[in-house]
Amino acid sequence: MDDSQIVELYLARDESAITETAQKYGARLRRLANQILHDPAASEECENDTYLQAWERIPPNEPRTYLFPFLGRITRHLAIDLCRRQSSQKRSAVFCELTKEMEECLPSPNDDAESIVAAAELQRRINAFLEQRSAAQQNVFVRRYWYFDTVPEISKRYGFSQSKVKMMLSRMRAELRVQLRNEGYDL
Amino acid sequence: MKSHELLDAVGGIDGKFIENAAHRSPKRSAWKLAAPIAACLVLLAGVCLALPGLHSSNGTRFAPVPNPNGKTEWAELPKGSPSHPILRPGDEGYITPAPTLAPVPPADGITIPAIELPESSVSADMIGLVVYRGGIYTEARSYYGEAAQRIDPLVGERLGTATGTISEWSKQEEYAVEFASTVAGDIYTVNGYDPGFRICLRMEVEREDGQPELWIEFFDRLNGITIATGSDVFEDRLHIRGRVEAIRWQAHDDWNWNKGSLREADIPQDTWDAFLDALDQGGFIDAWTPGGAFYENRPGSSIYDTPNQAHLFLHMDDGTVIELRLIEGGYVRYNSFGSGWYFVKIPGEAFDAVYDACGGTHRKDW
């Protein structure tokens, strides 16, 4: 069933929407959650919560042309949220690693009120940053920070050496940082 | 702002990035799948037709042909084989470029703000940069091995030694010193170029087989300046006119996926001269349209959204290479401009003749 038909089921409040979504995207959503949680049971829980949230959000949303990104964002958010709520001992090493990498993009270590910008504005800046990159760079960045793939996984996926992937990520983090700083994020 | 907020923000990136990254390899449309087959047919035709007489060396044209080992080889095109058709407005098959809502070039030029030194103790700058005379020069292009040997005579007066000490833990005071850098080595002027624009790093590196290899890296300063027309960059700084020995181009998909497949461009001299005239006279625009729409009827679109692009590599008589990015509609970018979205906007006919000769497409299915 194509995405627009699945969305129509949600809009019609037909519960088979959940079944169809799970059949089409369940495995991908579960894998996405497991990439950061490394806990199959918790990942399954995230997947099920994703369906619940999708049910609550469609309508008003009508993600006919972007159903997977729509669902994936929910799963990703749930997984990160769960990770944060875990005690520091239990917290996923992947989450800590990703958070540390993201620190390199920050123009300022300070958390003063002036430096906090609306999330939507920050997303727009990141979109603009990605627009300037080649497709290969975009995919490597997104696989790492959206799908939470490891460097070896990205390396295998695109046929790049691991050192090349690391260098691409490192340079993009540095460039993102410069761009954010130049756009006033160190105020 | 904290790192987790940035990680959260990445979660909200445009769905197209998420979808694209879900595919293991770039999507290939039917005509792209047919391209290798067509290339083989070109080779076959070349073998059949070329025997009576190929072009002379300076008039030879080539076509890329994949061999069974997966590498691309070059096959000479026979004399008289059709060149890439250049369609003009009014010609059958000409597709009018998508209308844009791009800003018009301001009469007094645009000012590119100076890159500022970091104000924090967390920098992590892996981007190549060198601080010289208070300005920040960012990496423009690297040359290794034979390519570096060829431009070695351009290496001029030694200016100093880049410290390479800038690291992720560098503090402000470490940046604010002459020759602070993310790379280490001796810094020189580049003969033929204004040191206020370009300097270089020259060093020998060890190859995997243990042999030394020359490495020269150019650093350009294109920030903290005001530019009005293309000549401010392409003539005053890069001195393009009359120095281009060869032009190679790369299809956008090949560039995007780092596939190689560079091809020789076949551009008549008068066409190239007209392009350069237009480039010199064209005004710069800042193509970044945050929150807007660069292309009409495409909300939120940016100039880079179109697949209708071409990538030119100008091989200069001094051995250097200048990369230009052409985007349908008359936009030309010097591709070592760092993160700035600065393009020269030039008129249609002069642009299209070169764009079409260099694999520029006019697709509407995006």
Interface residues (C-beta under 8 A of the other chain):
Chain A: R28 Y66 F68 P69 F70 G72 R73 R76 H77 I80 R84 L98 T99 K100 M102 E103 E104 C105 L106 P107 S108 P109 N110 D111 S115 I116 V117 A119 A120 L122 Q123 R124 R125 I126 N127 A128 F129 L130 E131 Q132 S134 A135 A136 Q138 N139 V142 R143 Y145 W146 Y147 R157 Y158 M167 S170 R171 R173 A174 E175 R177 V178 Q179 R181 N182 Y185 D186
Chain B: M1 K2 S3 H4 E5 L6 L7 D8 A9 V10 G11 G12 I13 D14 G15 F17 I18 E19 N20 A21 A22 R24 S25 P26 P113 I115 E116 P118 E119 S120 S121 V122 S123 A124 D125 M126 I127 E168 W255 N256 W257 N258 W288 P290 G291 S302 Y304 D305 S339 W341
